[in-house]
Amino acid sequence: YFEKIRVLLHRHGNVRTLHPAVTASVLIAWWFSFVIVFVVPMDVSDTLYDKCKKDRCENVTPANCTVLCNQPLSYLPQQYLEVFWNIVFWSSQLLTWVILRCCPPMWRRESSRYQA
């Protein structure tokens, strides 16, 4: 997955002329942004599973509850999912709107050391 993002960056950016810090920042920012695509379905399936448990398993033993509601393979308890969402969301926001805003001076600086 990370390799696909690196290939996209190499294809759409001039990696050889950019400062390595800029390349690394953009790579990490894109990675966190693309991770959201995988976190949303995981969150939806966990929410549906928790709702099923709440609706159907109120007066049922835990063993019978697993028969009524199928636990998704990607299930994370709610407290871990919230921490994961906070890390992914705020990291992508920080990188995209704060750190990458500081990079344009580095983008314009074309040092002979970084040119092909």
C-alpha positions in Angstrom: 0.0 0.0 0.0 2.8 2.4 1.0 4.6 1.4 -2.2 1.6 2.4 -4.4 1.6 5.9 -2.8 5.4 6.2 -3.4 4.8 5.3 -7.1 2.1 7.9 -7.4 4.3 10.5 -5.8 7.2 9.6 -8.2 4.8 9.7 -11.2 3.1 13.0 -10.4 5.9 14.9 -8.6 9.4 15.7 -9.6 11.0 13.7 -6.8 14.6 14.2 -8.0 14.5 18.0 -7.7 12.6 18.2 -4.4 14.2 18.3 -1.0 14.0 14.9 0.7 12.0 16.4 3.7 9.4 17.6 1.3 9.1 14.2 -0.4 8.9 12.5 3.0 6.2 14.9 4.2 4.1 14.5 1.1 4.5 10.8 1.2 3.3 10.5 4.8 0.5 13.0 4.3 -0.8 11.1 1.3 -0.5 7.8 3.3 -2.6 9.1 6.2 -5.2 10.5 3.7 -5.5 7.2 1.9 -5.8 5.2 5.2 -9.1 7.0 5.8 -10.5 5.0 2.8 -9.9 1.8 4.8 -11.0 3.2 8.2 -14.5 4.3 7.1 -15.7 0.7 6.2 -14.2 -0.6 9.3 -16.0 2.0 11.4 -19.3 1.3 9.6 -19.1 -2.5 10.1 -18.1 -2.0 13.8 -21.0 0.4 14.3 -23.5 -2.1 12.7 -22.2 -4.9 14.8 -22.5 -2.9 18.0 -26.0 -1.8 17.1 -26.9 -5.5 16.4 -25.5 -6.5 19.8 -27.5 -3.7 21.5 -30.7 -4.5 19.7 -30.7 -8.3 19.7 -28.5 -9.4 22.6 -30.0 -7.5 25.5 -31.5 -10.5 27.3 -29.4 -13.2 25.7 -26.3 -15.0 27.0 -23.0 -14.0 25.3 -22.7 -17.4 23.6 -26.0 -17.0 21.9 -25.3 -13.4 21.0 -22.4 -14.5 18.7 -25.0 -16.6 16.8 -27.3 -13.6 16.3 -24.7 -11.1 15.3 -21.6 -11.9 13.3 -18.5 -10.1 14.5 -16.7 -8.5 11.5 -13.1 -9.6 10.9 -11.9 -6.1 11.3 -13.6 -5.5 14.6 -12.0 -3.1 17.0 -13.5 -2.2 20.4 -14.9 1.3 20.3 -12.2 2.9 22.5 -9.5 1.7 20.1 -11.3 2.8 17.0 -11.7 6.3 18.5 -8.0 6.5 19.2 -7.2 5.2 15.7 -9.6 7.7 14.1 -8.0 10.5 16.1 -4.5 9.6 15.0 -5.4 9.2 11.3 -7.6 12.3 11.1 -5.5 14.7 13.1 -2.2 13.5 11.5 -3.6 14.0 8.0 -5.0 17.5 9.0 -1.7 18.5 10.6 0.4 17.3 7.7 -1.9 18.7 5.0 -2.8 22.1 6.4 0.2 23.0 8.6 3.4 21.2 7.7 2.9 21.1 3.9 2.1 24.8 4.0 5.7 25.4 5.1 7.1 23.4 2.2 6.7 25.8 -0.8 10.0 27.6 -0.1 11.7 24.2 -0.2 9.8 23.3 -3.4 11.2 26.4 -5.2 14.7 25.9 -4.0 16.4 23.7 -6.7 19.8 22.8 -5.4 22.2 21.1 -7.7 22.6 18.4 -4.9 19.0 17.2 -5.5 18.9 17.4 -9.3 19.3 14.4 -11.5 
